[in-house]
Amino acid sequence: ARDFEDLLRGSDAQQLPKTLPLSYVHDGPQPSTGQFEEQYCRLRDFVDCTLVIYQAELRHFLYPLFIHIFLDLVSKYKAEAWAFFEKHKLEHYTEHSAEIT
């Protein structure tokens, strides 16, 4: 845990809260469907740009986030939810093929 904290302090992670304004979790305004997509892609890109030794650990957070966003979207915007799912499902297919199928 200490290594991860040191990595975040020394990287672009300080910009992460600005990149991922997830304030809607705390009774803030709901983001648009495009904002969900943008936030997911920014986090994925952040993970892709971290040191290789941390990428596998950080990628474990992407799948639950992917599912959370999909379920949140599907409850309100079915077409956009399925477009999001189809666009990003291959990123998780290797490790979660049974669930995705």
N, C-alpha and C positions, 0 to 999 in steps of 0.2 A: 504494500500500500504506500509506503514511504517513497519508493522509486517512482510510482505513478504520480504522486503529488509533486515530486521534483520535476518530472517530465512536464507536467502541466504548467508549473511555474516558469520553466525555461522555454516554453514553446509559444505557439500562437493561440494556445488555449485561453489566454486572458481575453481574447476577442470572442470566444465561444458564446458567452452570455449575450453579446450584442448580435451575434449571428443567429442564435436560436432563442428568440423572444417567446419563451413558453409560458408567459404570464397568464395565458388563458386557463391554465390549470387551476389558478387561484381566483376564480370568479371574474376574470378579465373578459374582454370581448373575444368571441370566437374568431379565429383566423379564417381567411377565405380558403377555398380548396387549393388554390395556387400556393398559398403560404405554407400549407401542410407539405406540399411537394417540395417547395424550396427549402424548408427547414430540414426535411429528411435528407435531401441531396447535399446540403451543406454539412450536416453531421457525417454522412457517409464519406464525403470528400475529406473532411477533417481526419477521420479514421485512416483513410488511404494515405494521408500525408504524414502520419505519425511514424515513429521509428518501427521498423519491422518487428522487433521483439515485443512490442505492445499491440500490434494490429490484431492478432488473433483474440486477445483478451477483450479489446474494444469492440470487435465485430460481434461478440456475443450480445451486445446491447442493441445492435441494429435490428435483429429479427423481431424481438418483442416490440420495438418501436414501430417497425413496419406493420406488424399485426395490429397494434393499437391504433395507428393512423387509419389503416384500412377499416377497422370496425367502427371507428368514430365517423369516418366518411360514409360508410354504408348505411349508417343509421339516419343520415340526412341527405346525402347526395349519391344515390346508387350508381349512376353512370360514371361519375368522377371517381368513385371508390374502385370500380372495376378497372378503369383506365390506369389508376395508380397501381393496383395489384398487378395487372398485366405488364406494365412498364418495368416493375422492380422485382417481380417474383424470381427471375433467373439469378439474381444476386444471392438468393437464399436457397435455391433449389438443391444444391449439392448436399447441404447439411439437413435440410428440412423437406425433402421431396415428398414424403408420405403426408405431411400436414398440408403442403401446398397443393398437392393433387386432390 
